[in-house]
Amino acid sequence: MPENESAALHALFHDEWEAHLEFDPFFATVTGDRRYNDRLPEASEARYAREAQSLHSFLSRLSQIDCAGLSEADRLNCDVFRRLKQDVLPELPPIQVSILPIVVDTSQYREIERNVQKQILALSPTSKGYWMSVLDKLNYLRQASGIAKIPAAVEWAKDFLEENDGKLVIYAHHKRVGKELVAALAAFGADTISGDTPPRRRDELARCFRAEASPRVLVVTAAGGVGIDLFGEGRDCSNIIFVELEWRPSDFAQAWGRLHRFNQTNSVNAWILQARGTLDTYMTRRVDDKAAVIDEIMGDPPVIKEIVREWAKR
């Protein structure tokens, strides 16, 4: 429930503040907290290691909080906290984000697009819940794009798995897309974590992916990817491909952040499949647009409004 998520978030903020005061007694004194007046800051490798581990622990707790259900103010606080703490962690290997344009069969997509466009343009922009209705309808089109990309995604994944010993995370939003991908890649050892996956099963799959030979392919849906770490434990778990895309740049970052974590020793590669002539063109424009992050937290994803404006001009 949102109340529980908010309570967990504020408990996290409280605990992190207390830890910061303990690590930096001078700062505590300056703020008026005299509990640590008898201490001096410790300058040692052991101290920095403890602080890094503490930060990693707080970020891990944050990843288990569903920020989507929080108030606008708490969502902003959540995102700012994540970014600030990630900035001070020991430097991780770089992450490489690549957009891969592909040509897909859009015959079914076009039929759905015509229906969705007609329904959206018939809505009154002044009606209550207008943008939520627009988003609901556009999600049908997003799923159609994901389905159209399955053959190309499977071909790409097979080439990758045959040419590399590493593992592969495949990101999907809809369960139907995820199931078809798992079935097509079963020969390589494939499984999925979705919103329906029981917690124990989810943790076991994540552990096996990190540390065991199988599965080599893990399909993760938006609902299933919260609160799991997928960096390798003796395995190369540094590659993720997005078959379905998200509306917000921060959602992409949260997904590849499952691999790009403290203790990751390899550069993380994130590939984004962009189906030409579909919604993907709009959705990939802001993937690396950091300036849009604060705007998107405070309201509807800008890409949705961009789509409606361009459709209205036709």
N, C-alpha and C positions, 0 to 999 in steps of 0.2 A: 504494500500500500504506500501511496505517496508520503503519508505521515511517518512511516517507518523509515523510508529512504531518506527523508529530510533529517530525522533524528540521527540516523547513522552518519550522514554527512557532517552534521554539526559536532557529533562526538569525535569524528576524525579530525576536524579542525582543532578542537580542544586538545586532543592528545598530541597532535603535531606541534601546537604552540608550547605545550608543556615540555616536550622533548627538546625544542629549540632553546628554551630557557635553560634547560639543564646542560646542553652542549655548550652554551655561550653565557657563562655567569656574568660577564661584564654587561652584556645586553640586558640580562634580567635585572641587574641593578639599575641601569639607566631607565628601564620601564617602571621602576618603583617596586619591583619584586625583590625582597631582601633575603629570600630563602637561601640564596647561593653566595652570600657575601663572604663566606669563609673559603671560597674556592677561586682558583685561577684557571683560565682556559688551558686545556691540555693540547699541546702541539706534538702529536705523534702519529705515525702511520696507523697504529691501532685505533686511535680516536677517529681518524678520518674513515677508516673501514667501518667502524660502528655507526657513524653518521650516515654513510652511504647505504648500509644495510637498513637503517631506520627509514630513510627516504624511500627505499625500495618497498619496504613493508607498508608504508602509508599509501604509496601508489597502487600497490596490490589491493589494499582495502578499498581504495577509490574505484578500482576497476570492477568491484563486485556490487557497486551501487548503481542502480538504474537511474541515471541522471535525466532521462527523457521525461519521467513523470514528475519532476520537481518543478517548483515555481520558477519564473523567469529569472529572478534574482539568484536563486540557488543554482540554477543551471549555469549562470554566468560565473558565480563563485567556484563552482565545480571545475569549469573549463580553465579559469585563470589559475586555480590551485594546481591543476595537472601540469599546465605549461610551465609555471614557475618552478615546480619541483623537478620536472624532467630536465630543465635547463641547468640545474646544479648537480645532477647526478654525474658520476664519472663518465667521460665521453664514450659513447657507444660507437661501434663501427657505423659508417654512413649508411643511409637508406637511399636506394635508387628507385625512383618512380618513373615508369615508362608507359606511355599510352600506345596501344597497338591497334591501329585502324584495320578493320576487317570488312569484307563484303559478305553479306548473308542474304538468304532468301527472305524477302520482305513481303511476299504476297499476302500471307495471313496477317502480318503486322499492319499492312496498309488498310485492310478491311476494318480492323479494330481501331486504328487511328481515326478513320473517317467517323465511326460511331462515337468515339470519345470526344473528338473535336466538336461534333454537332451537339452533344449533350452539354459540354462545357460552355459553348458560346450561347446556349439557350438559357443558362443560369443568369440571374440578376446579381451583378457585383455588389449591390447594396443589401442583399438578403443576408440574414443571420447565418453564420457558418459557411459563408461563400467559399473561402479558401480551403476549408476542410473538405467540402464537397469536391472542389477542383482536385485536391490531392488524392482523394479516394478514387476518382475516375482515372487520373494519370497513372495510378499504380497498376491498373489493368494493362495499360500500354507498356509500362516498365516490365511487367512480367512477360508480355509478348516479345519484347526485345530480348529478354533473357532466354526464352525458349528458342528464338531464332538463332542465338549464338551457340547453342549447345554443340552442334556438329563441329564448328570451328574450335571451340574450347576443348573438346575431347581430342581432336587431332593435335592441337598444340600441346596438351598435357601428355599425350602418348610420346610425342617427340622428345619432350623434356625428360620424361622418366626413363626412356630408352637410352638417352645420351648422358644422363647424370645419375649418380648414386644417391643424391639428396632426396629429401621429402618435399611434398608440395601441399600447400594449403590452398583450397579453392573456395572463394567467397561467393555465396549466393544469398539472395534475400528470400525467395519463395521456396517452400518445401518441395514443390513439384520439380523445379529446376534442380535442386539438390539431389533428389532421388534418381533422376535420369543421369546425372553426372556420375553418381556412385555406381549405378548399374553398368554404365559404359566403361568404367575404369576398374571393374572388379578384379580383373586379372592381375593388377598391380598391387592389390590389397588396398581397398578403399572403404571408408566408413564416413559417417556424418554425425555432426553435433548440431541439433536444432533445438528450438524451444520446447519440444516434446521429450527431449532426452532427459531421463531422470538424473538428478545430481550425481549420484554415485557412478552411474554409467558414464556421464560426461567427464568426471574427474579421471576415471580409469582410461577412457579413450585418449584424453589429453596426455596422460602419463605415458601410455604406450607409444603415442606418436612421438613424444620427446625422446624416449629412451630405448624403445624396442625396434626390431626390424620391420614390424608390421603394426599398423597400416602405414603405407608409404604416402597415401593420399587421404587427406582429411577435408571433407567438405563442411564448411562452417556457415551457418545461416546467421542473419542479423540477430535473431532472438537467442540463438544458442551460443554466440561468441562472447557473452558478457562474463567477466570474471575468470577467464582461463588463460594460462600461460602456455605458449607453444614454441618457445625457443628450445634448441636442442640440448640434450644431456648426453653428449657423446655421439649425437647424430646431427647431420646438417639439416636444420629446420629453418631455413632463411629465405624461402621463396613463397610468394603468395600471388595468385592471379584472381582478379575480380571479373567474374562472369556477369553478375548483376551489379548495378551501380547504385549509389546512395545519393540523396538529394543534398546532403550537407557535407562540406569538406571535412569537418571534424569526425564524421562517421567513417570516412575512409581511414583517417589517421588512427582512430580507435581500433579498426580492424587490423591494420598492419602493425599496430602497437602490440598485438598479442605475440608477435615474433621479435619486434624491436624492443627488447626488454633488457634490464640490468642482467648481466651474465651472458648475454648473446655475444658470441665471439666472431661471427661472420657478418659481412655486409648483407643487409636485407634487400631483396629485390621484390618490388611490387609492380606487377604488370596489370594494366587495365584494358580490357577488351572494349573497343569502341566500334559498335556496328554503324557503318555509314548510313546516313539517311534515316536515323532513328532518334529517339530522345537522348541517346548517348552523347550526341553532339553538344547538346545543351549541358548535360550533366558533367561532362569532363572539362568544361571551360573553367570551372572554379575549384578543381581538385587541389591546385597548388596556390589558390588565392587566399593567403593568410589574412588579408585585409577584410575579407568577407566573413570571417569567423564570428566576430562580435555581433555584426548585423544579423546573422542567421540565428544566433541564440536569442536575440530580442524579438524575433518575429518569424514569419513564414520564410522558408528558404527562398532566396531571391530568384533562383533558377525557375521556380514554378511561375512566378509573375512574368518572367521573361518569355516563357513559352506561351502563356495566354496572350500577352501583348502582340507577339509575332503572329499568332493564329488570327487574332482579331483584325490584323491588317490585310489578310488574304481576301 
